[in-house]
Amino acid sequence: MSSRAALGSGLRRRRLDLGIGEKRVADMLGVSTHQIGRWERGHEVPAFDDMQLLVEILDPDPQTARAWLTEARPVRPVCLLYT
């Protein structure tokens, strides 16, 4: 199993253990349920800021939280050009 797939299945398992629906998590993050599904199926990895919110919502143990944050996709810095 790839690390993306393992991450996704961990997110899904924790969400289901807490009895939280995809829609509720999506609403809390400001993303679509489709996006939550893509993360949980391992098609994509959440950006770091989304992962931070997922850790707050799903409240995994510290070791799991650290692993999830390590796997998160870095947020690209915004470059503003002034002329």
C-alpha positions in Angstrom: 0.0 0.0 0.0 1.4 3.4 -0.9 1.9 6.1 1.7 -0.9 8.1 0.1 -3.3 5.2 0.3 -2.2 4.5 3.9 -2.7 8.1 4.8 -6.1 8.2 3.2 -7.3 5.0 4.8 -6.1 6.3 8.2 -8.1 9.6 7.7 -11.2 7.6 6.7 -10.9 5.1 9.6 -10.5 7.9 12.1 -13.4 9.9 10.7 -15.7 6.8 10.8 -14.5 5.9 14.3 -15.6 9.3 15.5 -18.9 9.0 13.6 -18.3 12.1 11.5 -19.7 12.2 8.0 -17.8 13.4 4.9 -20.1 16.3 4.5 -19.5 17.6 8.0 -15.7 17.4 7.6 -15.9 19.0 4.2 -18.0 21.9 5.6 -15.6 22.4 8.4 -12.7 22.6 6.0 -14.5 24.6 3.3 -13.9 21.9 0.6 -16.2 19.5 -1.3 -17.1 16.0 -0.2 -15.6 15.0 -3.5 -12.2 16.4 -2.2 -12.6 14.5 1.1 -13.2 11.3 -0.9 -10.1 11.9 -3.1 -8.0 12.3 0.0 -9.4 9.2 1.7 -9.0 7.1 -1.4 -5.4 8.2 -1.7 -5.8 10.0 -5.0 -4.5 13.2 -3.5 -2.8 14.3 -0.4 -4.2 17.3 1.6 -2.2 20.5 1.6 -0.5 21.3 4.9 -3.0 23.8 6.1 -5.9 21.4 5.3 -4.0 18.7 7.2 -3.6 20.9 10.2 -7.4 21.4 10.3 -8.0 17.6 9.8 -5.7 16.9 12.8 -7.7 19.4 14.9 -11.1 17.9 13.7 -10.1 14.2 13.9 -7.8 14.5 17.0 -5.6 11.5 16.3 -2.9 10.4 18.8 0.2 12.5 18.7 2.3 10.0 16.7 -0.4 9.7 14.1 -0.9 13.5 13.9 2.9 13.9 13.4 2.9 11.3 10.6 -0.1 12.9 8.9 1.5 16.3 9.0 4.7 14.9 7.6 2.8 13.4 4.7 0.9 16.6 3.9 1.6 18.4 0.7 3.6 21.7 1.3 1.7 24.9 0.6 3.2 26.8 -2.2 4.2 30.3 -1.3 2.4 33.1 -3.0 4.6 35.4 -4.9 3.2 38.9 -5.5 4.8 41.1 -8.1 4.4 44.8 -7.7 5.0 47.1 -10.6 
